Amino acid sequence: MNFDPLCLLESLLFAAGDSVPAEQLAEIMEISQEEVSNLADRLNSEYAERKRGFCVLRLEDSYQLCTNELVFPYIQKLKEPKRKQNLSPAALETLAVVAYHQPVTRSSIEFIRGVNSDGPVNKLIERGLIEENGRLDAPGRPILYVTTQEFLRSFGLSSLSGLPDPVSVDTEEASVGELMEDSEVEVV
């Protein structure tokens, strides 16, 4: 049975409910990853042209069907209000270290920050902003940490290349944590 590829992509993303790697979509749809990318762009164009309530969000090499940001205030009324909570300065600083140095070990985070980072690392894992990503091939085999797609979503990034250039920030004027202090992360 042949389906319109736009219809198929939309259905797959809707059914997934989360981001789906382009490679997996291409395999399922029996097309190339480039065609998946083109279809996602076309689907977004159609949504925008028709002023629809959806968009296809690209997260690195994955795609996710999301609601249009313009309808967010109405969705927020529908859902029980979620409590927003800022990350502590220590957690923001730790998150910035992981984002810019990943994959990174806990001891490297602590060396860069100059203080114990057990609490902030555990809080960031709990919130789904960082995750374990294997172990370093060194004595003790320390855990390596990387940021997650939830990190990208929370900070409005499509990939890590969207992070501000750390060299362009005057570190005497702003600490690493202050670079992201305006960001709020939803606590579910």
Summary of the structure (lengths in Angstrom):
residues: 188
radius of gyration: 19.2
end to end distance: 40.4
largest distance: 62.5
contacts: 488
relative contact order: 0.12
helix: 49%
strand: 16%
